[in-house]
Amino acid sequence: LVHPIWTRGIHLRPSPALPAAQPQRGHVHEVARGEARRVCAPTARMVRTFLVLPIALSACVAVSAFAPTPALTHRGSMAPIAARSGMAAPWRTAAPVASRQCRLAAAPALRMAAGPKPVNIKPTKHDIATGRDPTRVKVFDTTLRDGEQSPGCSMTSDEKLQVAKQLAKLGVDVIEAGFPIASKDDFFAVQQIANTIGQLDDPPIICGLARATKGDIDACADAVKGAKFPRIHTFIASSDIHMEHKLKK
């Protein structure tokens, strides 16, 4: 009893000259392996090509990224064709573009490897007096001004003073204490904070908000003048609607 061997659609049987009861199985298997290699060889070559080609191209791009001049400089038979058609020759554009893309991609890693750049920041009078690092991240807290405008979060002058004491303990650099021109109570709150928190041994900067008008700036200056380090924070409307209808500009 002889079993047929199927390989890639090729039906192989023992030699017809041999008796069916005693097939030469070794011979049959050798023939099957030969036929399998003959059929699979093109497929194997194609797989190798698709695996090796991307790796080779990547290696060329990587080498061109570190080369002082483009790696593709051959002026072959395409030069006259490119000149006649008005197109840029591929060796003049492909390598520089690939090199530039590689440099851009590697730039963040190179900057991280080089470490942070030295920061040249001149310390302010507040930094010198309080011994604070001028290169630190400075915290500007507006809880007592903008935070108070949240619904249900309005505070009295005494409550603002208590919050300001805690902000000073946290080491906040600038406290925006309020909007002095808004009301007499707000003016008094800013003034009280400037005269107490602003006079500590390690005081924060006490800041008041003012619109870009003389009355606002004068009121703010009077409110914060008791602090060792006073500041006036000014603002002005800049949207198209405000410019047209409010500022008449």
Residue pairs with C-beta under 8 A, 6 or more apart in sequence:
1 21
2 13
2 14
2 20
2 23
4 11
4 12
4 13
5 11
5 12
5 13
5 28
5 29
5 32
6 12
7 32
7 35
7 36
7 39
8 35
8 36
8 39
8 40
10 35
10 39
12 28
12 31
12 32
12 35
13 28
14 20
14 23
14 24
14 25
14 27
14 28
15 24
15 27
18 24
60 71
61 98
61 102
62 102
63 71
64 70
64 71
64 72
64 95
64 98
64 99
64 102
65 98
65 99
65 102
65 103
65 106
67 99
70 91
70 92
70 95
70 96
70 99
71 95
72 90
72 91
72 94
72 95
73 91
74 91
75 89
75 91
78 89
78 90
79 89
82 88
82 89
82 90
119 135
121 134
121 135
122 134
123 134
124 134
125 229
126 132
126 173
126 205
126 229
127 133
127 134
129 228
129 229
130 202
130 203
131 202
132 173
138 173
138 174
139 171
139 172
139 173
139 174
140 173
140 174
140 176
140 207
141 167
141 172
141 174
141 175
141 176
142 176
143 163
143 167
144 155
144 160
144 163
144 164
144 175
144 176
144 177
144 178
144 189
144 193
145 176
145 177
145 178
145 179
145 209
146 176
147 153
148 154
148 155
148 160
148 178
155 163
156 185
156 189
157 185
157 186
157 188
157 189
157 192
160 177
160 178
160 189
160 192
160 193
161 189
161 192
161 193
161 196
161 197
164 175
164 177
164 193
164 196
164 197
165 197
167 175
167 204
168 175
168 197
168 200
168 202
168 203
168 204
172 204
173 204
173 205
174 204
174 205
174 207
174 231
175 193
175 197
175 204
175 205
175 206
175 207
176 207
176 208
176 209
176 233
177 189
177 190
177 193
177 194
177 206
177 207
177 208
177 223
177 224
178 186
178 187
178 189
178 190
178 193
178 208
178 209
178 223
179 186
179 208
179 209
179 210
180 186
180 187
180 190
180 191
180 208
180 209
180 210
180 216
180 219
180 220
180 222
180 223
180 224
181 187
181 210
181 211
181 215
181 216
181 219
181 220
187 219
187 222
187 223
190 206
190 208
190 220
190 223
190 224
191 222
191 223
191 224
191 226
193 206
194 206
194 223
194 224
194 225
194 226
194 227
194 230
195 226
195 227
197 203
197 204
197 206
197 227
198 204
198 206
198 224
198 226
198 227
198 228
198 229
198 230
199 226
199 227
199 228
203 227
203 228
203 229
204 229
205 227
205 229
205 230
205 231
206 224
206 227
206 229
206 230
206 231
207 224
207 230
207 231
207 232
207 233
208 220
208 223
208 224
208 230
208 231
208 232
208 233
209 220
209 233
209 234
209 235
210 216
210 217
210 219
210 220
210 232
210 233
210 234
210 235
211 234
211 235
211 236
212 234
212 235
212 236
216 234
217 232
217 234
220 232
221 230
221 232
224 230
224 231
224 232
236 247
237 243
237 246
237 247
243 249
